[in-house]
């Protein structure tokens, strides 16, 4: 069985278990125009790593054959690499999947036949470099999503497309940013339960932070037809919380009665905090609060929504996995996977665990396992 990712081509689910050929190709462009002679290049090694960590989401580590002229062709500032993966089915049908758009950051070539090695982060690196020349801040009353859009376009150009998927309608109050544009964007996003990244097509995206829901995108299992090749598991409750306390540091006073409380109110949950954690000791886990302060003038609904986003990733007895599997280029960071380990003994039932993918590495080399790190209840956005 293979679950279908929401972002994957409809036919691609069969490739998860079919051992089908995957071919990666790299094309160079500058100023939005493909560079003649440097298209559909085949990597000789390397990988793409996709992560949920704020900032650069996708990182390309690439090795290319030492074609004459390639080193100098990729040298000019503004050179961009687009990577695709093409899967071929038994009936010769193909599915092409975009893997990211990357800025050439550093390159190295060994004379005498050595490969050309490249390191290329996604377009977020341009935001990191575009620091503020002087202290600045948003226009009071502007939507946070509009402010983030403006910060992105100030770094990448006024016509840079930005896809706004976040549902928050929160506005900005008086804020001052000293130098770091990327931190300003990340802080704004965290305060509305969102994250900002460049998608597989290189489009800036503002989206609600995904959480593990009632269904998974992929099944990674050990079975006769399974895709799991290796598995390490651990459990750690040291960063598990069952109450989120949201307070306001907005200039001029809070827009919502401060603090606001959100808690695990499921009696069947191992981290149940009781019917009202402000007046009782909760369940067997007790009351373990996480405190979050926001400078945004959120209303009560906005504060509660931010609290629920944090709570969804901090409740439960945290479990993490590090696994290897048959390569699947459609797997994304923040995808939800079900992991079914091999049986410990014939008479002990296997326990299915649900995880959010924190990091996934897509290898270019044939026969190399795809590696995934995931968590059951949280990401590193809150600690």
TAPECOR-V806540 format. One line per field, one symbol per residue. ss: DSSP state (H for helix, E for strand, C for the rest). phi: phi as a letter, one per 20 degrees, with the letter a starting at -180 (. if undefined). burial: I if it has 24 or more other ideal C-beta (glycine too) atoms within 12 Angstrom, else O. A space follows every 50 residues. Layout:
BEGIN
ss->???
phi->???
burial->???
END
This chain:
BEGIN
ss->CCCCCCCCCHHHHHHHHHCCEEEEEEEEEECCEECCCCCCECEEEEEEEE ECCCCCCEEEEEEECCCCCHHHHCCCCCEEEEEEEEEECCCCCEEEEEEE EEECCEEEECCCCCCEEEEEEECHHHHHHCCCCCCECCCCCCEHHHHHHH HHHHHHCCCCCEEECCCCCCECCCCCECCCHHHHHHHHHHHCCEEEEECC CCCEEEEECCCCCCCCCEEEECCCCCCEEEEEEEECCCCCCCEEEEEECC CCCCCCCCCEEEECCCCCCCCCCCCCCCCCCCCCCCCCEEEEEECCCCCH HHHHHHHHHHHHCCCCCCEEEEEEECCCCCCCCCCEEEEECCCCCCCCCC CEEEEEEEEEEEECCCCCCEEEEEECCCCCCCC
phi->.cfefgedggefgfffdemefcdecccdbbmndfefncclfeferoaddd ceffofedcddcdcgffgnfgffefgfnfcdddcddddefemfccdcfdp ccefdbbbcefnoffedcdbffffgffgfefffbgbaeffnfggffffgf ffffedofdffceedfefdfdedfccdecefffgfffffffdmcccbdff enefcdcfffcfdfbdecddcdagdfdfdbbccbcbefddcccdddddcf fnofecgdeddcbfdegeefdgdnfbffcbemeffndceddcdceeffef ffffffffffffdcenegcccccdbggbfefdgmfdceddffffbfddff dfddcefebcdeeeffneffdcdbcecbcffcb
burial->OIIIIOIIIOOIIIIIIIOIOIIIIIIIIOOOOOIOOIOOIIIOOIIIII IIIIIIIIIIIIIIOOOOOIIOIIOOOOIIIIIIIIIOOOOOOOIIIIII IIIIIOIOIOOOOOIIIIIIIIIIIIIIOIOOOOOOOIOOOIIIIIIIII IIOIIIOOOIOIOIOIOIOIIIIOIOIOOOIIOIIIIIIIIIIIIIIIII OIIIIIIIIIIIOOOIIIIIIIOOOIIIOOIOIOOOOOIIIIIIIIIIOI OOOIIIOIIIIIIIOOOOOIIIIIOOIOOOOIIOIOIIIIOIIIIIIIIO OIIIIIIIIIIIIIIIIIIIIIIIIIIIIIIIIIIIIIIIIOOOOOOOOO OOIIIIIIIIIIIIOOOOIIIIIIIIIIIIIIO
END
